[in-house]
Amino acid sequence: MTTSTNPTVRITRKGVDRWKAGHPWIYGADVEPVPTSLAGGEVVRVEDQRGWFIGLAFYSKESKITLRWLSWEDVAIDRDFFKARLLAADALRQRACPDETTYRVVHGEADLLPGLVVDRFGDYLSVQFLHKATEQRKELLADLLTEQFGCKAIINRSDANVRRLEGLEPEKGVLRGEFPGPVTYREGHVTLEVDLLTGQKTGAFLDQRDNHVMASEWAFGEALDCFSYVGGFALQLALKAKQVTAVEISDAACAQITANAERNKLTNVKVVSANAFDFLRDTLDEGKKFDTIVLDPPSFAKNKGALEAAIRGYKEINLRAMQLLNPGGILITASCTYHVGEERFEEMLDSAAADAKRRVQIVEKRGAGKDHPVLLSLRETRYLKCFVLRVL
């Protein structure tokens, strides 16, 4: 079955080359004028300069990303299409995360479902509809997700500012079912509680889940966790470290760290409500030392224009962390800023080590968990960097 009645959009030679190279995004500069009747969110036929069909895409009127790839073939983009994509996405997780009930189900373009993010927390799904195309189809997608997982509730966490680029207002709430409140899930030997309605992003940072567990393997002595959120790293450190100081600027998150520590009977976690930049500077001035430090800050650059400022921010906190570590100390440092690539991040760490006058070993390079796949032709889906360093 074809979709020949879909509106047609023609792209430039440059756009065709990009499309054929496999990149799933075509920007407005590479799209010829489109029918004024298109309002955004439509499935469109994509043609080359000769008028030959080359695929189907979601069309966006407001975003710089005008086309988002859906299919090379002229097929119906209907219920069966989305059902097949959702099943294919979860098939990976069933192999990558067997017996798990908490994981990322859909990772947007990486699962060939642009504009859709789905995280599963047992019987509850936290979902982001980030573009007009998925916003317009959210009831259909909610139906399919309910059928597939038999979930008790679907939480709509479409409160990301990226929606404004699509002409959409951020929104959040309970989309389906009844949501009783915070949920718990396991990370290794630790149980965490998060609120899917009020927490950051979809409620938790599942992309760091494997790295949280890894941190316990390296933790020892006096440990420090900066930008702690609800204690994903801090509680893992507490399994091995003598004492853990968790630094978090949000009072609500601080209360959650305390509650999570108590839930796991971890009495060696001290929670400090403070700006991590200020805490690192003040602690260095006090002459205190640590054996294990984790830096897991929020993104410092939302666009390329903020790249240099982001690098300065990363360097500042990493330099101070290196200065705070005892010889042989471990620094686990992460960046979720896509615009700061792995090579640039490593260069920054090298510069920080030089300024700190420390020799530093790279012990591990890590990324997001296996439930956050990377689309080979879209490096934007490989955003998370996590380095394990040993300061000599």
KALINTA-V67820 format. One record per residue. N is the residue number from 0. NEAR is the number of other C-alpha atoms within 10 Angstrom. D_CENTER is the distance of its C-alpha to the mean C-alpha in Angstrom with 2 decimals. Layout:
BEGIN
N NEAR D_CENTER
N NEAR D_CENTER
END
This chain:
BEGIN
0 6 35.70
1 10 34.78
2 15 33.34
3 12 35.96
4 8 36.16
5 15 32.72
6 16 33.00
7 17 32.98
8 21 31.08
9 23 32.38
10 26 30.50
11 16 32.03
12 14 32.89
13 13 29.98
14 22 27.65
15 20 29.35
16 13 28.90
17 15 25.15
18 20 25.02
19 13 27.19
20 10 25.20
21 14 22.37
22 17 19.95
23 22 18.77
24 21 18.89
25 23 22.26
26 15 22.71
27 18 25.52
28 14 27.77
29 18 28.10
30 20 29.03
31 13 32.65
32 11 33.65
33 14 32.59
34 10 34.67
35 7 34.66
36 7 34.43
37 13 30.74
38 12 28.68
39 20 25.18
40 20 23.40
41 17 26.19
42 22 26.18
43 24 28.27
44 24 30.29
45 27 29.53
46 18 32.69
47 19 33.65
48 13 36.51
49 8 39.11
50 12 37.86
51 11 36.62
52 17 33.80
53 19 30.70
54 19 28.09
55 26 26.41
56 25 23.53
57 24 22.10
58 28 23.75
59 25 22.41
60 20 25.07
61 16 23.33
62 19 20.27
63 14 20.95
64 18 19.41
65 19 22.47
66 27 22.01
67 24 19.24
68 23 20.65
69 21 21.58
70 17 24.55
71 14 27.14
72 13 29.76
73 18 31.48
74 15 30.47
75 16 30.13
76 15 26.65
77 10 27.51
78 13 26.85
79 11 27.57
80 12 25.21
81 16 22.16
82 18 23.42
83 11 23.67
84 15 20.15
85 21 18.79
86 15 21.17
87 15 20.23
88 22 16.51
89 19 17.56
90 13 20.22
91 16 17.81
92 21 16.36
93 15 19.98
94 11 20.79
95 14 17.78
96 16 17.64
97 9 21.24
98 9 22.43
99 14 19.00
100 16 18.42
101 21 14.96
102 25 12.15
103 25 9.77
104 28 12.63
105 29 11.45
106 22 8.70
107 21 10.46
108 22 12.65
109 21 12.01
110 21 13.94
111 21 16.28
112 19 15.38
113 23 14.35
114 20 13.19
115 23 12.40
116 22 9.53
117 23 11.20
118 25 10.67
119 21 14.03
120 24 15.68
121 16 19.14
122 14 21.17
123 24 18.60
124 27 15.87
125 26 13.30
126 28 12.86
127 27 11.73
128 26 14.39
129 25 13.28
130 25 16.44
131 24 20.12
132 21 20.47
133 20 18.25
134 19 19.50
135 14 23.01
136 14 22.44
137 18 20.57
138 13 23.74
139 16 24.18
140 20 20.65
141 19 21.13
142 13 24.46
143 19 23.13
144 20 20.39
145 18 23.14
146 11 25.49
147 13 23.19
148 13 22.05
149 11 24.85
150 17 22.47
151 15 24.16
152 19 21.88
153 25 19.04
154 25 17.23
155 23 16.36
156 28 13.43
157 25 13.88
158 20 14.28
159 18 11.82
160 13 14.10
161 16 13.19
162 21 15.61
163 15 18.38
164 16 18.28
165 20 19.35
166 15 22.04
167 18 20.42
168 13 20.29
169 16 17.36
170 14 18.38
171 15 17.77
172 16 20.13
173 15 21.34
174 17 21.63
175 18 23.54
176 13 25.49
177 12 25.88
178 17 23.33
179 9 25.21
180 10 22.77
181 14 20.45
182 16 19.54
183 13 19.63
184 16 18.02
185 14 18.68
186 17 17.05
187 13 19.94
188 11 22.89
189 19 21.14
190 15 20.74
191 22 18.28
192 19 18.82
193 22 16.33
194 16 17.14
195 27 15.11
196 19 17.00
197 15 16.81
198 17 13.81
199 17 10.79
200 16 8.16
201 26 9.38
202 20 11.37
203 21 9.68
204 16 6.85
205 22 7.73
206 18 5.87
207 23 8.58
208 21 11.17
209 16 13.34
210 23 13.29
211 22 14.45
212 19 17.28
213 17 18.07
214 26 18.71
215 20 21.67
216 12 23.31
217 19 23.65
218 27 24.35
219 22 27.94
220 16 30.17
221 21 29.01
222 27 25.21
223 31 23.03
224 25 19.42
225 28 18.26
226 22 15.55
227 27 15.94
228 28 14.46
229 28 16.04
230 29 17.05
231 25 14.68
232 29 16.08
233 33 19.34
234 32 20.62
235 25 20.13
236 34 21.96
237 26 24.63
238 20 25.56
239 18 27.11
240 22 27.52
241 15 30.63
242 21 28.98
243 30 25.44
244 21 24.87
245 29 21.62
246 26 21.08
247 25 19.19
248 16 20.21
249 17 19.71
250 13 22.82
251 14 21.29
252 21 18.59
253 23 21.52
254 16 23.47
255 20 20.77
256 28 20.66
257 19 24.44
258 16 24.50
259 22 22.15
260 24 24.36
261 12 27.42
262 13 26.14
263 14 25.87
264 11 29.14
265 17 27.71
266 12 30.21
267 16 29.20
268 24 26.22
269 16 27.12
270 22 24.83
271 18 25.25
272 16 24.23
273 18 23.94
274 14 22.21
275 21 20.89
276 14 22.46
277 11 25.75
278 17 25.67
279 23 25.27
280 15 28.09
281 12 30.36
282 14 29.94
283 16 30.81
284 10 33.84
285 9 34.89
286 9 35.00
287 12 32.86
288 19 31.34
289 23 28.63
290 23 28.22
291 28 24.47
292 30 21.80
293 26 18.02
294 23 16.10
295 19 12.44
296 19 12.40
297 12 10.21
298 16 9.88
299 21 13.57
300 19 13.82
301 13 12.86
302 11 15.44
303 11 17.78
304 10 20.39
305 12 18.62
306 17 18.13
307 14 21.27
308 12 20.76
309 19 17.35
310 19 19.18
311 14 21.86
312 15 19.60
313 23 18.02
314 21 21.55
315 16 23.05
316 22 21.07
317 26 21.25
318 22 24.93
319 19 25.76
320 30 24.01
321 29 26.06
322 23 29.13
323 24 28.56
324 25 28.39
325 17 31.58
326 17 32.65
327 14 30.81
328 24 27.91
329 29 24.32
330 30 21.41
331 26 17.86
332 22 15.84
333 25 12.21
334 23 10.53
335 22 7.04
336 23 9.42
337 21 9.85
338 23 13.44
339 25 14.26
340 18 14.75
341 20 15.61
342 9 19.30
343 12 19.19
344 21 17.27
345 16 19.99
346 14 22.67
347 20 21.60
348 22 21.87
349 17 25.23
350 15 26.43
351 24 25.46
352 21 27.35
353 13 30.32
354 14 30.53
355 16 30.25
356 12 32.99
357 17 31.23
358 13 31.03
359 21 27.64
360 14 26.80
361 13 23.55
362 12 23.44
363 11 20.15
364 15 17.32
365 14 14.21
366 20 10.71
367 22 8.18
368 18 10.36
369 17 12.62
370 24 11.05
371 23 8.23
372 20 11.05
373 18 11.56
374 19 14.07
375 12 16.80
376 13 17.91
377 14 14.62
378 13 13.38
379 16 10.74
380 18 8.73
381 20 9.36
382 17 7.55
383 22 7.41
384 21 11.05
385 21 12.87
386 22 16.66
387 20 19.34
388 21 22.39
389 23 25.94
390 21 27.96
391 14 31.62
END
